[in-house]
């Protein structure tokens, strides 16, 4: 090798990214919450020995944006789990240049994951009544459990934290309160099957947990009412790991004495007019709602099942311009959650909120559960479909809350075809 080749090789090695200096900070910030000992992911990426042997895999799944899982392409949300183009390029260069370790002394300390509740001692803490046995093999399970933690009186909830008893097998968990007593009758000790919805109405969500998520804290001034005597209900998505597992998920609630100064309201868009022929790749459903008052949009929660391909929620402002509320170009049921906007989105009176979902019921859809494709209709089953988009808003002028509530009630009456009801229940 000539002198010029030696010099070139030296500078190439010197400029190549290393785990210690370049890669570890990226993995610790966006991957370690799941990829750590005891985490939900199948392997850890904390040490060089863990990450170095998987450098090519890391480069591939991050370049395709398969990992870290962050379905929305826009707009901006709190706690986004995605890598920047320079970070993706760094991981690719690291793999291509031999996945060098670098100077171990330069490796930053790995992130710490506290053993206790991240927000400190809770006001109410409970867990599933008994461990749940998850079989080694078979389809994913969607199970609801009544939690023995009913508060004797009303409380305002400012935050909650959910901790899976076995992160290897818990894909995600949602917490509801049931004021109907339905869940209590259905849960005889080991929960009950519930896919899509928890199986009772009204299903009042309090929050949830997904891998890598932080404790759920409600917007300032808008705590959520936990009704005295209401049952808490976990809806847990389990995925078998290849060996028998057990789980006993826990919850912590944090209360506040401050009553709401703003009123959060749910704008539900959706459709049950779903009948998708086998092979159809671009089946669409839509819904809309026109705002009677000015609102601030705080969060958004999309929902569909397996053959949904693309989700688009947007606002058509009175001047004709559009504002994206959420766009998910490649929906994956396994990575659903509620998204909180990085900053509230102001939507003036007269704004038309639109929902458009596209479904792919062809053999080309890798998430289609039917091979060959079958007719898919609306329903709660895992191979049925749904279309829902819930936008959490608060009126800019709190005196407008009743007008918005009346308009939303009217939408529900028209959707369900209920006659003779002109006012929302008090």
C-alpha positions in Angstrom: 0.0 0.0 0.0 1.4 3.4 -1.0 1.8 6.4 1.2 -1.3 8.1 -0.2 -3.4 5.0 0.4 -2.1 4.8 4.0 -3.0 8.5 4.6 -6.4 8.1 3.1 -7.1 5.0 5.2 -5.9 6.8 8.3 -8.2 9.8 7.7 -11.1 7.6 6.8 -10.8 5.7 10.1 -10.3 8.8 12.0 -13.5 10.4 10.6 -15.6 7.3 10.9 -18.4 7.5 13.5 -17.8 5.5 16.7 -20.2 3.9 19.2 -18.7 5.9 22.1 -18.7 9.3 20.6 -21.5 9.3 18.0 -23.8 6.3 18.2 -24.4 5.8 21.9 -26.0 9.2 22.4 -28.5 8.5 19.6 -29.4 5.0 20.9 -29.6 6.2 24.5 -32.0 9.1 23.6 -34.4 7.3 21.3 -34.0 3.6 21.6 -32.9 2.6 25.1 -36.4 3.1 26.7 -37.4 -0.2 25.0 -34.0 -1.7 24.0 -32.6 -2.3 27.5 -32.4 -5.1 30.0 -35.9 -5.8 31.1 -37.4 -3.6 28.4 -40.1 -4.6 25.9 -37.8 -5.0 23.0 -36.3 -8.4 22.2 -32.7 -7.2 22.7 -30.7 -4.4 24.5 -28.7 -1.7 22.8 -27.0 -0.3 25.9 -23.5 -1.6 25.5 -21.1 -1.7 22.5 -21.2 -5.5 22.5 -25.0 -5.4 22.2 -25.1 -2.7 19.5 -22.0 -3.5 17.5 -23.1 -6.9 16.3 -26.4 -5.4 15.2 -25.0 -2.4 13.4 -26.2 -3.5 9.9 -29.7 -4.2 11.3 -29.8 -0.8 13.1 -28.8 1.0 9.9 -31.5 -0.8 7.9 -34.5 -0.4 10.2 -33.7 3.3 10.9 -33.1 4.1 7.2 -36.5 2.7 6.4 -38.0 4.5 9.5 -39.4 1.2 10.7 -37.6 2.0 14.0 -38.0 3.8 16.2 -41.8 3.5 15.8 -43.3 6.9 15.1 -46.2 6.6 12.6 -47.2 10.3 12.2 -45.4 12.2 9.4 -46.9 15.5 10.6 -47.6 17.8 12.5 -45.3 18.2 15.5 -46.1 16.4 18.8 -44.7 16.1 22.3 -42.2 13.3 23.0 -41.7 12.4 19.3 -39.8 9.1 18.8 -38.0 9.6 15.5 -34.5 10.2 14.3 -33.3 13.2 12.3 -31.8 12.6 8.8 -28.3 13.4 10.2 -28.7 10.8 12.9 -29.9 8.2 10.4 -26.9 9.0 8.3 -24.6 8.6 11.2 -25.9 5.1 12.0 -25.5 4.2 8.3 -21.9 5.4 8.2 -21.1 3.7 11.4 -22.3 0.3 10.1 -20.6 0.8 6.7 -17.3 1.7 8.3 -17.1 -1.3 10.5 -19.1 -0.4 13.6 -16.1 1.0 15.5 -16.2 1.2 19.2 -14.0 4.2 19.7 -12.6 5.3 23.1 -14.7 3.6 25.8 -14.0 6.5 28.1 -16.0 8.8 25.8 -19.1 6.7 26.1 -21.8 8.7 28.0 -23.4 7.2 31.0 -26.5 5.1 30.0 -29.9 6.5 30.9 -31.3 5.5 34.2 -34.8 4.0 34.5 -36.1 4.5 38.0 -37.5 1.5 39.9 -40.2 3.6 41.6 -42.9 5.7 40.1 -41.4 8.5 37.9 -43.6 11.2 39.4 -43.1 10.2 43.0 -45.5 8.7 45.5 -49.0 8.5 43.9 -52.3 9.4 45.6 -53.8 6.1 44.4 -51.9 2.9 43.4 -53.3 -0.5 42.4 -52.7 -3.5 40.2 -54.5 -6.3 38.4 -56.3 -8.5 40.9 -54.2 -11.6 39.9 -51.4 -12.4 37.5 -52.6 -13.1 34.0 -51.1 -16.1 32.2 -50.1 -15.4 28.6 -49.6 -18.5 26.4 -46.3 -19.1 24.6 -47.9 -19.2 21.2 -51.0 -18.0 19.4 -52.5 -14.7 18.3 -52.1 -11.4 20.2 -54.6 -11.1 23.1 -56.6 -8.0 23.9 -57.8 -8.3 27.5 -59.7 -6.0 29.9 -59.3 -6.2 33.7 -61.2 -4.4 36.4 -58.8 -2.9 38.9 -59.8 -2.9 42.6 -59.0 0.7 43.2 -62.4 2.6 43.1 -62.2 5.9 44.8 -65.1 6.5 47.3 -65.5 10.1 46.1 -64.8 12.2 43.1 -61.2 13.2 42.4 -59.5 15.4 39.8 -56.7 13.5 38.1 -53.7 15.5 37.0 -51.4 12.6 35.9 -51.1 8.9 35.8 -48.4 6.3 35.3 -48.8 2.7 34.1 -46.2 0.1 34.7 -46.4 -3.3 32.9 -45.6 -6.2 35.2 -43.9 -7.9 32.3 -42.8 -5.4 29.5 -41.7 -8.3 27.3 -45.3 -9.4 26.8 -47.3 -6.1 27.2 -47.5 -4.2 23.9 -49.6 -1.4 25.2 -52.2 -0.6 27.9 -55.1 1.8 28.2 -56.9 2.9 31.3 -60.6 3.6 31.4 -63.2 4.3 34.0 -66.5 2.5 33.9 -69.5 4.1 35.6 -71.9 1.5 34.2 -70.8 -1.5 36.2 -70.6 -3.6 33.0 -66.9 -4.4 33.2 -67.3 -5.6 36.8 -70.0 -8.1 35.7 -67.8 -9.4 32.8 -64.6 -9.8 34.7 -64.8 -12.9 36.9 -61.1 -12.7 37.9 -59.0 -13.2 34.8 -60.4 -10.4 32.7 -62.4 -10.6 29.5 -61.7 -10.4 25.8 -61.9 -6.9 24.4 -60.6 -5.8 21.0 -60.9 -2.2 19.9 -63.2 -1.0 22.6 -63.4 -2.0 26.3 -66.9 -3.3 26.0 -68.9 -0.6 27.8 -70.4 2.9 27.3 -69.5 5.5 28.0 -65.9 4.4 27.7 -64.1 7.3 29.4 -60.4 7.1 28.8 -57.9 8.3 31.4 -54.6 7.7 29.6 -52.3 4.9 28.5 -48.9 3.3 28.2 -46.9 2.4 25.1 -43.2 1.3 25.0 -40.9 4.2 25.7 -43.7 6.5 26.8 -43.5 8.9 29.8 -46.1 9.3 32.5 -49.3 10.8 31.1 -49.8 14.3 32.4 -53.0 16.2 31.5 -52.8 19.7 30.2 -52.5 22.4 32.8 -55.8 23.5 34.0 -57.7 20.6 32.6 -57.6 17.7 35.0 -59.8 14.7 34.3 -62.7 13.7 36.6 -62.5 10.3 38.3 -66.0 9.6 39.4 -66.5 8.3 42.9 -67.2 4.6 42.9 -66.3 4.2 39.2 -64.3 1.0 38.3 -60.9 1.4 36.8 -60.4 -0.9 33.8 -57.2 -1.8 32.1 -57.3 -2.8 28.4 -54.0 -4.6 27.7 -52.6 -5.8 24.4 -50.4 -8.9 24.9 -48.2 -10.5 22.4 -46.8 -14.1 23.0 -43.0 -14.3 23.2 -42.6 -18.0 22.4 -42.6 -19.1 26.0 -45.3 -18.9 28.8 -45.3 -15.5 30.5 -47.3 -13.8 33.3 -48.2 -10.2 33.8 -49.6 -8.1 36.5 -49.8 -4.5 35.3 -49.9 -1.6 37.8 -51.3 2.0 37.8 -50.5 5.1 39.8 -52.9 8.1 39.8 -52.0 11.6 40.9 -54.8 14.0 42.1 -55.1 17.7 42.4 -57.4 19.9 44.4 -57.5 22.5 41.6 -60.7 22.3 39.7 -60.6 22.7 35.9 -60.3 26.3 34.7 -60.8 25.0 31.1 -63.1 22.3 29.8 -61.7 19.6 27.6 -64.1 18.2 25.1 -63.9 15.3 22.6 -64.7 15.8 18.9 -65.4 12.3 17.6 -65.1 11.6 13.9 -65.7 8.2 12.5 -67.7 5.9 10.3 -69.3 2.4 10.6 -70.1 2.3 6.9 -67.2 0.0 6.1 -67.7 -2.9 3.6 -64.4 -3.6 1.8 -64.4 -6.1 -1.1 -61.4 -8.5 -1.2 -58.6 -7.1 -3.3 -59.6 -3.4 -3.1 -56.6 -1.3 -2.4 -58.0 2.2 -2.0 -61.3 2.0 0.0 -62.0 5.3 1.7 -64.3 6.5 4.6 -64.8 10.1 5.6 -66.4 12.1 8.3 -66.5 15.8 9.2 -67.7 18.3 11.8 -67.9 22.1 11.6 -66.9 24.1 14.7 -69.5 26.5 16.0 -66.9 28.3 18.2 -63.2 29.0 18.4 -61.2 26.1 20.0 -57.7 25.0 20.8 -56.9 21.5 19.7 -54.8 19.8 22.4 -54.4 16.1 21.4 -55.6 13.6 18.8 -56.3 9.8 18.9 -56.7 7.8 15.7 -58.0 4.2 15.6 -58.5 1.5 13.0 -57.6 -2.2 12.7 -55.3 -4.1 10.4 -56.2 -3.3 6.8 -56.2 0.5 7.3 -53.3 1.9 5.3 -53.4 5.7 5.6 -55.0 8.2 8.0 -55.5 11.8 7.3 -57.1 14.3 9.6 -57.1 18.0 8.7 -58.9 21.3 9.3 -60.3 23.5 6.5 -60.2 27.0 7.9 -62.8 29.7 7.1 -60.3 31.3 4.7 -60.1 28.0 2.7 -56.6 27.1 3.9 -55.8 23.7 5.3 -54.1 22.7 8.5 -53.0 19.1 9.1 -54.1 17.6 12.4 -52.6 14.2 11.8 -51.2 12.3 8.9 -50.1 8.6 9.2 -49.0 7.4 5.7 -48.4 3.8 6.8 -50.8 2.9 9.7 -49.7 0.0 12.0 -52.3 -1.2 14.5 -49.5 -2.4 16.7 -48.2 1.2 17.3 -51.3 3.1 18.2 -51.4 5.8 20.9 -52.8 9.3 21.7 -50.7 12.2 20.4 -50.4 15.5 22.2 -49.6 18.5 20.1 -46.3 20.3 20.7 -48.4 23.4 20.9 -52.2 23.9 20.9 -53.6 24.4 17.4 -56.0 27.3 17.2 -59.1 26.5 15.1 -61.5 29.4 14.6 -65.3 29.2 14.4 -66.5 27.9 11.1 -63.5 25.5 10.7 -64.5 22.2 9.1 -62.6 19.2 10.6 -62.2 16.4 8.1 -61.3 12.7 8.5 -60.2 10.5 5.6 -59.0 6.9 6.1 -57.8 4.7 3.3 -57.9 0.9 3.5 -55.9 -1.7 1.5 -57.7 -5.1 1.5 -55.4 -6.6 -1.1 -52.8 -9.4 -0.9 -50.1 -6.6 -1.3 -50.9 -5.3 2.2 -48.4 -7.1 4.5 -50.6 -6.5 7.5 -53.8 -8.0 6.0 -54.7 -10.8 8.4 -56.5 -12.7 5.6 -54.7 -14.8 3.0 -56.2 -14.7 0.5 -58.1 -11.4 1.2 -61.7 -11.7 2.4 -64.5 -9.2 2.6 -64.0 -6.9 5.6 -66.8 -5.1 7.3 -67.2 -2.7 10.3 -67.1 -4.5 13.6 -65.2 -5.0 16.9 -63.4 -8.2 16.0 -59.7 -8.3 15.2 -60.4 -9.1 11.5 -63.2 -6.5 11.3 -62.5 -2.9 10.7 -63.1 0.5 12.4 -62.6 4.2 11.7 -62.3 6.6 14.5 -60.5 9.9 15.1 -60.9 11.7 18.4 -59.7 15.3 18.7 -59.4 16.7 22.3 -60.2 20.5 22.2 -61.0 23.2 24.7 -63.1 26.3 23.8 -61.1 29.5 23.6 -63.9 31.2 25.5 -65.1 28.9 28.2 -68.6 30.4 28.0 -68.8 28.7 24.6 -68.6 25.2 26.1 -72.3 24.6 26.2 -72.7 25.6 22.5 -70.0 23.2 21.4 -71.5 20.5 23.6 -74.9 21.0 21.9 -73.4 20.9 18.4 -71.5 17.6 19.3 -74.7 16.1 20.7 -76.5 17.0 17.5 -73.8 15.3 15.4 -74.2 12.1 17.5 -78.0 12.2 17.2 -77.7 12.5 13.4 -75.1 9.8 13.2 -77.0 7.3 15.3 -80.4 8.3 13.9 -81.9 9.0 17.4 -85.2 10.7 17.2 -86.9 12.9 19.8 -83.7 13.9 21.6 -82.7 17.5 21.4 -80.4 18.1 24.3 -77.3 16.3 25.6 -77.8 14.5 29.0 -76.7 16.5 32.0 
